[in-house]
């Protein structure tokens, strides 16, 4: 009988690298106040209970500008300032990802 060859064990990270491309768009469920003009199309804007402008969210709770098929922002070049400042891998990003993971466990 021939000797068995061992296949080397590859260590995989406990969690995948943080990237918008492997995220469930966690940040797209947060309320986004519009505090500067970035060119967000009016169809994605609504008034909150205090009269401020916010990104419209649909009945599913996700931002109206989120493309549900690709899970990417459909107005990325005109996204609000808050979305521009919510950086990938930031502490806030990681908190949202952990919160979303806890919901779906």
Secondary structure, 3 states (H helix, E strand, C coil): CCCCCCCCCCCCCCCCCCCHHHCCCHHHHCCCECCCCCCCCHHHEEECCCCCEEECECCCCCECCEECCCCEECCHHHCCHHHHHCCCCCHHHHHHHHHHHHHCC
